[in-house]
Amino acid sequence: MKGPKPLTIVIKLGTSSIVDEKTHEPLLSILSLIVETAVKLHKDGHKVIIVSSGAIGVGLRRMDLDKRPKHLPRIQARDVESLKERACLHS
């Protein structure tokens, strides 16, 4: 008799699940647990896909923002300015 059919498992990680809401630091203990779980599932023959919006939360810290801006042009303007500053620093 064959074992269970391999599954495709999608793990969706939201910013609030993997990033501290005040410091915007990644929650490494949570991320480690998720990775360990994904590795076990993969070893058991399943396909594991991890999808994350956590980059937004970590990006807030890098851009020195306390919270995510709600106005899209403001977000884009900050992104462009941030990229310009980094380009100048690394030139």
All heavy atoms as an XYZ file, in Angstrom:
701
protein
N       0.836     -1.176      0.000
C       0.000      0.000      0.000
C       0.889      1.250      0.000
O       1.874      1.316      0.710
C      -0.915     -0.026      1.229
C      -2.004      1.010      1.191
S      -3.040      0.920      2.659
C      -4.496      0.233      1.934
N       0.514      2.234     -0.798
C       1.278      3.479     -0.892
C       0.955      4.396      0.293
O      -0.105      4.294      0.900
C       0.923      4.218     -2.181
C       1.416      3.538     -3.433
C       1.089      4.416     -4.622
C       1.594      3.784     -5.896
N       1.297      4.595     -7.055
N       1.902      5.325      0.540
C       1.675      6.317      1.587
C       0.711      7.386      1.102
O       0.233      7.336     -0.033
N       0.435      8.381      1.944
C      -0.482      9.447      1.538
C       0.072     10.223      0.338
O       1.280     10.335      0.157
C      -0.585     10.342      2.772
C       0.476      9.907      3.707
C       0.963      8.563      3.274
N      -0.838     10.722     -0.475
C      -0.477     11.490     -1.659
C       0.216     12.796     -1.222
O      -0.263     13.484     -0.314
C      -1.735     11.808     -2.457
C      -1.477     12.570     -3.727
C      -2.766     12.840     -4.470
C      -2.473     13.702     -5.687
N      -3.696     14.057     -6.391
N       1.359     13.126     -1.875
C       2.024     14.391     -1.533
C       1.104     15.585     -1.803
O       0.359     15.587     -2.768
C       3.240     14.424     -2.465
C       3.441     13.023     -2.917
C       2.082     12.377     -2.892
N       1.180     16.561     -0.941
C       0.359     17.761     -1.053
C       1.214     18.960     -1.416
O       2.417     18.985     -1.152
C      -0.332     18.054      0.285
C      -1.255     16.979      0.842
C      -1.683     17.358      2.254
C      -2.455     16.771     -0.063
N       0.586     19.966     -1.992
C       1.216     21.276     -2.136
C       0.649     22.119     -1.009
O      -0.559     22.340     -0.923
C       0.894     21.922     -3.499
O       1.434     21.092     -4.527
C       1.498     23.313     -3.591
N       1.533     22.574     -0.126
C       1.116     23.323      1.059
C       1.619     24.754      0.928
O       2.819     24.985      0.759
C       1.668     22.673      2.337
C       1.145     21.231      2.442
C       1.311     23.494      3.566
C       1.835     20.384      3.469
N       0.699     25.703      0.988
C       1.057     27.121      0.906
C       0.968     27.702      2.304
O      -0.062     27.614      2.963
C       0.120     27.891     -0.051
C       0.488     29.371     -0.089
C       0.165     27.279     -1.448
N       2.081     28.293      2.750
C       2.127     28.940      4.062
C       2.203     30.439      3.807
O       3.188     30.930      3.258
C       3.346     28.472      4.881
C       3.310     26.944      5.064
C       3.390     29.197      6.229
C       4.578     26.373      5.680
N       1.148     31.167      4.179
C       1.095     32.608      3.964
C       1.453     33.302      5.266
O       0.814     33.087      6.286
C      -0.305     33.009      3.498
C      -0.363     34.366      2.815
C      -0.529     35.458      3.796
C      -0.767     36.795      3.111
N      -0.745     37.876      4.073
N       2.497     34.092      5.235
C       2.963     34.788      6.425
C       2.677     36.279      6.302
O       3.263     36.951      5.457
C       4.475     34.574      6.599
C       4.953     33.133      6.588
C       6.467     33.088      6.573
C       4.405     32.396      7.779
N       1.817     36.776      7.140
C       1.524     38.203      7.136
C       2.548     38.960      7.978
O       3.204     38.396      8.850
N       2.676     40.223      7.696
C       3.623     41.072      8.417
C       3.434     40.975      9.922
O       4.394     40.814     10.669
C       3.469     42.539      7.962
O       3.755     42.605      6.572
C       4.409     43.464      8.718
N       2.185     41.031     10.390
C       1.942     41.030     11.834
C       2.326     39.705     12.480
O       2.512     39.635     13.691
C       0.479     41.352     12.126
O      -0.352     40.353     11.571
N       2.470     38.655     11.678
C       2.844     37.351     12.221
C       4.345     37.171     12.374
O       4.801     36.391     13.200
C       2.332     36.232     11.300
O       0.952     36.286     11.180
N       5.121     37.888     11.571
C       6.566     37.632     11.554
C       7.429     38.852     11.846
O       8.650     38.756     11.841
C       6.995     37.000     10.216
C       6.687     37.917      9.046
C       6.348     35.635     10.036
C       7.261     37.443      7.721
N       6.799     40.005     12.104
C       7.549     41.234     12.379
C       6.964     41.895     13.622
O       5.743     42.025     13.748
C       7.475     42.206     11.168
C       8.185     43.517     11.463
C       8.053     41.558      9.922
N       7.836     42.313     14.540
C       7.390     43.011     15.745
C       6.736     44.331     15.339
O       7.314     45.109     14.587
C       8.586     43.273     16.671
C       8.159     43.907     17.972
O       7.980     45.156     17.996
O       8.001     43.177     18.960
N       5.518     44.574     15.830
C       4.774     45.754     15.388
C       5.381     47.083     15.836
O       5.175     48.102     15.195
C       3.315     45.671     15.812
C       3.078     45.796     17.302
C       1.603     45.766     17.646
O       0.979     46.843     17.627
O       1.100     44.674     17.938
N       6.164     47.075     16.908
C       6.761     48.329     17.382
C       8.142     48.575     16.808
O       8.464     49.682     16.395
C       6.811     48.337     18.912
C       5.435     48.418     19.529
C       5.494     48.500     21.023
C       4.077     48.614     21.553
N       3.842     47.869     22.729
N       8.979     47.554     16.802
C      10.365     47.738     16.352
C      10.558     47.413     14.872
O      11.574     47.760     14.302
C      11.320     46.836     17.149
O      11.015     45.459     16.851
C      11.218     47.094     18.640
N       9.589     46.725     14.284
C       9.663     46.269     12.889
C      10.816     45.295     12.663
O      11.255     45.095     11.538
C       9.742     47.442     11.905
C       8.621     48.411     12.056
N       7.302     48.085     11.862
C       8.615     49.717     12.431
C       6.544     49.129     12.089
N       7.308     50.136     12.437
N      11.295     44.692     13.738
C      12.343     43.664     13.645
C      11.689     42.328     13.313
O      10.615     42.024     13.820
C      13.079     43.516     14.986
C      13.917     44.710     15.375
C      15.255     44.735     14.668
O      15.683     43.676     14.149
O      15.862     45.806     14.630
N      12.338     41.509     12.486
C      11.794     40.172     12.229
C      11.752     39.361     13.524
O      12.657     39.459     14.347
C      12.795     39.557     11.251
C      13.585     40.686     10.704
C      13.560     41.772     11.738
N      10.709     38.563     13.702
C      10.578     37.683     14.865
C      11.271     36.365     14.521
O      10.666     35.440     13.971
C       9.100     37.468     15.204
C       8.330     38.739     15.585
C       6.838     38.456     15.697
C       8.877     39.312     16.890
N      12.555     36.300     14.819
C      13.383     35.179     14.384
C      12.933     33.842     14.963
O      13.032     32.812     14.285
C      14.845     35.450     14.716
C      15.453     36.673     14.013
C      16.906     36.848     14.419
C      15.319     36.561     12.514
N      12.415     33.830     16.179
C      11.962     32.562     16.755
C      10.772     32.003     15.977
O      10.688     30.798     15.723
C      11.607     32.724     18.232
O      10.564     33.661     18.386
N       9.876     32.876     15.554
C       8.723     32.451     14.754
C       9.191     31.983     13.378
O       8.762     30.937     12.876
C       7.702     33.606     14.597
C       7.164     34.067     15.948
C       6.575     33.218     13.649
C       6.307     33.072     16.669
N      10.075     32.747     12.762
C      10.587     32.378     11.439
C      11.317     31.040     11.484
O      11.169     30.211     10.578
C      11.503     33.479     10.893
C      10.787     34.771     10.506
C      11.793     35.886     10.255
C       9.919     34.550      9.283
N      12.094     30.812     12.540
C      12.800     29.536     12.677
C      11.825     28.364     12.768
O      12.027     27.323     12.137
C      13.694     29.543     13.918
O      14.738     30.460     13.769
N      10.769     28.545     13.545
C       9.758     27.500     13.688
C       9.078     27.206     12.345
O       8.849     26.047     11.987
C       8.718     27.910     14.731
C       7.603     26.917     15.016
C       8.167     25.594     15.536
C       6.634     27.502     16.016
N       8.785     28.247     11.600
C       8.152     28.078     10.284
C       9.086     27.329      9.338
O       8.657     26.411      8.625
C       7.738     29.449      9.706
C       6.598     30.035     10.549
C       7.333     29.331      8.236
C       6.350     31.499     10.343
N      10.359     27.695      9.342
C      11.331     27.014      8.481
C      11.459     25.544      8.872
O      11.464     24.652      8.005
C      12.703     27.733      8.516
C      13.775     26.896      7.837
C      12.598     29.095      7.863
N      11.564     25.265     10.167
C      11.657     23.874     10.630
C      10.438     23.060     10.181
O      10.570     21.910      9.740
C      11.780     23.825     12.150
C      13.113     24.316     12.665
C      13.133     24.463     14.188
O      12.221     23.949     14.867
O      14.072     25.105     14.691
N       9.267     23.666     10.275
C       8.036     22.988      9.859
C       8.041     22.737      8.353
O       7.699     21.638      7.898
C       6.801     23.825     10.263
O       6.830     24.029     11.678
C       5.508     23.152      9.854
N       8.442     23.746      7.584
C       8.494     23.599      6.128
C       9.490     22.514      5.721
O       9.213     21.708      4.820
C       8.858     24.932      5.476
N      10.635     22.451      6.395
C      11.644     21.428      6.093
C      11.079     20.037      6.376
O      11.235     19.115      5.565
C      12.943     21.681      6.889
C      13.875     20.485      6.837
C      13.645     22.932      6.361
N      10.399     19.871      7.503
C       9.815     18.564      7.839
C       8.775     18.152      6.801
O       8.758     17.007      6.336
C       9.194     18.585      9.234
C       8.613     17.221      9.610
C       8.009     17.188     10.968
C       7.458     15.850     11.369
N       7.024     14.943     10.351
N       7.911     19.086      6.424
C       6.901     18.789      5.410
C       7.549     18.392      4.083
O       7.108     17.455      3.415
C       5.972     19.987      5.218
C       5.015     20.287      6.366
C       4.392     21.672      6.201
C       3.944     19.219      6.463
N       8.611     19.112      3.717
C       9.328     18.814      2.469
C       9.967     17.420      2.534
O       9.887     16.643      1.577
C      10.378     19.890      2.200
C      11.118     19.704      0.924
N      10.503     19.814     -0.301
C      12.404     19.386      0.684
C      11.396     19.578     -1.251
N      12.555     19.320     -0.676
N      10.583     17.093      3.665
C      11.187     15.768      3.841
C      10.140     14.661      3.786
O      10.440     13.542      3.379
C      11.953     15.693      5.164
C      13.274     16.412      5.126
C      14.012     16.274      6.449
C      15.346     16.986      6.398
N      16.045     16.926      7.684
N       8.912     14.985      4.181
C       7.816     14.017      4.132
C       7.228     13.889      2.717
O       6.256     13.171      2.517
C       6.702     14.406      5.113
C       7.113     14.198      6.570
O       8.120     13.509      6.827
O       6.414     14.742      7.454
N       7.823     14.621      1.768
C       7.411     14.492      0.375
C       6.448     15.540     -0.139
O       5.997     15.467     -1.282
N       6.128     16.523      0.675
C       5.191     17.560      0.253
C       5.935     18.717     -0.400
O       7.103     18.974     -0.100
C       4.386     18.080      1.451
C       3.633     17.004      2.158
N       2.547     16.366      1.609
C       3.824     16.427      3.372
C       2.087     15.465      2.453
N       2.852     15.476      3.534
N       5.251     19.437     -1.280
C       5.785     20.659     -1.873
C       5.331     21.815     -0.980
O       4.136     21.945     -0.691
C       5.248     20.836     -3.289
C       5.767     22.063     -3.991
C       5.234     22.138     -5.413
C       5.767     23.368     -6.101
N       5.227     23.475     -7.473
N       6.277     22.624     -0.532
C       5.950     23.722      0.388
C       6.259     25.051     -0.298
O       7.356     25.253     -0.828
C       6.760     23.611      1.706
C       6.398     24.754      2.638
C       6.509     22.267      2.375
N       5.280     25.930     -0.280
C       5.439     27.278     -0.840
C       5.206     28.263      0.295
O       4.175     28.208      0.975
C       4.420     27.525     -1.971
C       4.630     26.504     -3.094
C       4.524     28.957     -2.484
C       3.525     26.489     -4.126
N       6.176     29.158      0.500
C       6.037     30.184      1.535
C       5.836     31.529      0.843
O       6.638     31.922      0.000
C       7.263     30.227      2.463
C       7.404     28.889      3.197
C       7.154     31.393      3.449
C       8.626     28.783      4.075
N       4.743     32.195      1.207
C       4.410     33.499      0.645
C       4.394     34.482      1.804
O       3.799     34.218      2.838
C       3.019     33.470     -0.031
C       2.668     34.820     -0.611
C       2.963     32.386     -1.090
N       5.059     35.637      1.628
C       5.136     36.585      2.738
C       4.922     38.019      2.295
O       5.412     38.448      1.259
C       6.507     36.478      3.407
O       6.636     37.482      4.382
N       4.192     38.732      3.106
C       4.095     40.179      2.947
C       4.949     40.851      4.027
O       4.908     42.046      4.199
C       2.639     40.631      3.065
O       2.142     40.320      4.345
N       5.721     40.045      4.751
C       6.547     40.559      5.846
C       7.598     41.552      5.416
O       8.093     42.335      6.222
N       7.938     41.558      4.144
C       8.936     42.510      3.657
C       8.474     43.943      3.883
O       9.280     44.841      4.115
C       9.206     42.272      2.171
N       7.176     44.155      3.846
C       6.644     45.496      4.080
C       6.978     45.944      5.498
O       7.460     47.056      5.715
C       5.120     45.532      3.842
C       4.836     45.289      2.363
C       4.517     46.849      4.321
C       3.383     45.051      2.044
N       6.754     45.077      6.464
C       7.031     45.426      7.864
C       8.497     45.700      8.110
O       8.859     46.660      8.800
N       9.368     44.885      7.550
C      10.805     45.101      7.719
C      11.224     46.367      6.975
O      12.058     47.139      7.452
C      11.600     43.871      7.222
C      13.098     44.148      7.249
C      11.282     42.658      8.075
N      10.622     46.608      5.809
C      10.934     47.808      5.035
C      10.605     49.092      5.778
O      11.285     50.105      5.618
N       9.560     49.050      6.610
C       9.210     50.238      7.399
C      10.380     50.666      8.274
O      10.664     51.859      8.408
C       7.983     49.963      8.265
C       6.656     49.770      7.546
C       5.582     49.372      8.539
C       6.258     51.019      6.798
N      11.036     49.689      8.867
C      12.179     49.988      9.731
C      13.310     50.622      8.929
O      13.919     51.593      9.331
C      12.661     48.715     10.410
C      13.812     48.954     11.349
C      14.084     47.688     12.164
N      15.135     47.949     13.091
C      16.422     47.718     12.831
N      16.784     47.222     11.679
N      17.337     47.977     13.737
N      13.578     50.051      7.764
C      14.669     50.568      6.923
C      14.392     51.986      6.431
O      15.302     52.735      6.150
C      14.911     49.647      5.743
C      15.492     48.331      6.172
C      15.806     47.473      4.991
N      16.282     46.198      5.458
C      17.445     45.688      5.124
N      18.240     46.333      4.327
N      17.810     44.526      5.585
N      13.103     52.318      6.312
C      12.730     53.649      5.837
C      12.418     54.598      6.988
O      11.949     55.709      6.779
C      11.534     53.543      4.893
C      11.881     52.800      3.610
S      10.453     52.526      2.552
C      10.013     54.204      2.140
N      12.665     54.156      8.227
C      12.407     54.965      9.423
C      10.957     55.442      9.513
O      10.691     56.595      9.847
C      13.360     56.165      9.487
C      14.783     55.746      9.740
O      14.991     54.763     10.481
O      15.696     56.378      9.178
N      10.020     54.538      9.243
C       8.599     54.854      9.361
C       8.015     54.102     10.544
O       8.339     52.945     10.767
C       7.846     54.446      8.092
C       8.241     55.145      6.796
C       7.505     54.520      5.620
C       7.921     56.627      6.878
N       7.150     54.759     11.309
C       6.501     54.108     12.446
C       5.365     53.197     12.005
O       5.075     52.195     12.631
C       5.946     55.146     13.421
C       7.062     55.916     14.105
O       8.150     55.350     14.281
O       6.831     57.083     14.450
N       4.679     53.577     10.937
C       3.578     52.764     10.432
C       3.511     52.898      8.915
O       4.109     53.801      8.328
C       2.253     53.166     11.067
C       1.854     54.597     10.812
C       0.589     54.947     11.543
C       0.255     56.415     11.269
N      -0.938     56.828     11.926
N       2.781     51.993      8.315
C       2.670     51.970      6.863
C       1.831     53.140      6.378
O       0.687     53.320      6.819
C       2.027     50.655      6.448
C       1.957     50.474      4.963
C       1.387     49.124      4.643
N       1.310     48.975      3.214
C       0.867     47.920      2.611
N       0.449     46.894      3.318
N       0.813     47.856      1.310
N       2.369     53.954      5.455
C       1.567     55.060      4.911
C       0.366     54.508      4.147
O       0.445     53.465      3.519
C       2.534     55.766      3.949
C       3.888     55.303      4.330
C       3.717     53.945      4.924
N      -0.736     55.231      4.193
C      -1.945     54.773      3.519
C      -2.103     55.420      2.142
O      -2.852     54.951      1.313
C      -3.171     55.073      4.381
C      -3.179     54.283      5.676
C      -4.444     54.500      6.432
C      -4.520     53.909      7.792
N      -3.862     52.732      8.117
N      -1.398     56.490      1.884
C      -1.531     57.252      0.644
C      -0.450     56.806     -0.345
O       0.739     57.026     -0.111
C      -1.412     58.749      0.975
C      -1.793     59.631     -0.159
N      -0.852     60.259     -0.924
C      -3.002     59.961     -0.659
C      -1.466     60.966     -1.861
N      -2.767     60.799     -1.715
N      -0.831     56.138     -1.439
C       0.107     55.529     -2.372
C       1.168     56.491     -2.915
O       2.356     56.153     -2.908
C      -0.638     54.843     -3.517
C       0.228     54.049     -4.482
C       1.026     52.977     -3.750
C      -0.626     53.430     -5.568
N       0.823     57.698     -3.403
C       1.888     58.582     -3.902
C       2.941     58.905     -2.840
O       4.118     59.037     -3.135
C       1.127     59.843     -4.334
C      -0.232     59.346     -4.679
C      -0.504     58.240     -3.678
N       2.522     59.002     -1.579
C       3.457     59.259     -0.495
C       4.405     58.067     -0.323
O       5.603     58.225     -0.114
C       2.689     59.512      0.797
C       3.304     60.621      1.622
C       2.476     60.947      2.839
N       1.332     61.760      2.438
C       0.159     61.754      3.040
N      -0.069     60.995      4.070
N      -0.816     62.515      2.611
N       3.849     56.860     -0.417
C       4.668     55.653     -0.311
C       5.694     55.631     -1.437
O       6.881     55.408     -1.217
C       3.782     54.384     -0.383
C       2.831     54.317      0.803
C       4.644     53.125     -0.457
C       1.758     53.249      0.655
N       5.240     55.878     -2.649
C       6.132     55.839     -3.805
C       7.203     56.925     -3.702
O       8.363     56.689     -4.027
C       5.325     55.978     -5.091
C       4.450     54.782     -5.353
C       3.461     54.996     -6.478
O       3.042     56.122     -6.747
N       3.065     53.911     -7.110
N       6.827     58.109     -3.251
C       7.797     59.194     -3.125
C       8.870     58.846     -2.108
O      10.069     59.059     -2.345
C       7.089     60.493     -2.723
N       8.482     58.268     -0.991
C       9.465     57.855      0.016
C      10.379     56.768     -0.531
O      11.572     56.763     -0.283
C       8.781     57.361      1.287
C       8.221     58.469      2.131
C       7.682     57.885      3.431
N       7.081     58.916      4.216
C       7.676     59.473      5.283
N       8.849     59.061      5.666
N       7.071     60.422      5.952
N       9.800     55.827     -1.277
C      10.606     54.756     -1.868
C      11.656     55.320     -2.809
O      12.817     54.937     -2.774
C       9.720     53.764     -2.639
C       8.865     52.897     -1.730
O       9.128     52.883     -0.507
O       7.956     52.242     -2.251
N      11.248     56.240     -3.656
C      12.174     56.839     -4.622
C      13.267     57.610     -3.891
O      14.456     57.473     -4.210
C      11.419     57.757     -5.612
C      12.388     58.584     -6.441
C      10.521     56.925     -6.515
N      12.885     58.397     -2.899
C      13.877     59.162     -2.145
C      14.854     58.238     -1.431
O      16.058     58.485     -1.408
C      13.196     60.104     -1.143
C      12.519     61.283     -1.793
C      13.462     62.094     -2.676
O      14.596     62.406     -2.251
O      13.075     62.392     -3.818
N      14.344     57.176     -0.863
C      15.190     56.216     -0.168
C      16.186     55.575     -1.132
O      17.374     55.434     -0.826
C      14.329     55.137      0.489
O      15.128     54.177      1.115
N      15.719     55.219     -2.304
C      16.605     54.614     -3.303
C      17.664     55.610     -3.777
O      18.827     55.252     -3.971
C      15.793     54.096     -4.494
C      14.915     52.888     -4.211
C      14.021     52.593     -5.405
C      15.752     51.673     -3.856
N      17.272     56.865     -3.961
C      18.232     57.895     -4.376
C      19.325     58.064     -3.324
O      20.503     58.153     -3.652
C      17.519     59.235     -4.578
C      16.729     59.341     -5.853
C      16.115     60.735     -5.937
C      15.194     60.904     -7.077
N      14.543     62.227     -7.085
N      18.919     58.115     -2.057
C      19.892     58.270     -0.977
C      20.870     57.108     -0.945
O      22.079     57.289     -0.819
C      19.183     58.372      0.374
C      18.475     59.676      0.595
C      17.691     59.686      1.895
O      18.013     58.907      2.808
O      16.750     60.489      1.996
N      20.361     55.899     -1.082
C      21.236     54.719     -1.072
C      22.163     54.713     -2.258
O      23.326     54.337     -2.150
C      20.399     53.444     -1.038
C      19.738     53.252      0.280
C      19.002     51.965      0.356
N      18.285     51.938      1.637
C      17.395     51.077      1.940
N      17.071     50.126      1.088
N      16.798     51.098      3.113
N      21.658     55.136     -3.422
C      22.498     55.183     -4.615
C      23.645     56.167     -4.420
O      24.787     55.900     -4.795
C      21.672     55.562     -5.829
N      23.355     57.307     -3.790
C      24.404     58.316     -3.541
C      25.431     57.798     -2.542
O      26.627     58.026     -2.691
C      23.777     59.601     -3.016
S      22.858     60.521     -4.267
N      24.966     57.083     -1.514
C      25.873     56.559     -0.505
C      26.799     55.488     -1.046
O      27.922     55.341     -0.609
C      25.078     55.985      0.668
C      24.340     56.981      1.554
C      23.479     56.230      2.573
C      25.313     57.895      2.277
N      26.317     54.736     -2.023
C      27.111     53.616     -2.552
C      27.864     53.997     -3.831
O      28.442     53.133     -4.472
C      26.212     52.407     -2.806
C      25.605     51.870     -1.556
N      26.361     51.367     -0.522
C      24.308     51.778     -1.141
C      25.568     50.984      0.462
N      24.323     51.232      0.104
N      27.852     55.274     -4.186
C      28.567     55.702     -5.411
C      30.013     55.984     -5.109
O      30.435     56.349     -4.087
C      27.936     56.976     -5.973
O      26.604     56.756     -6.278
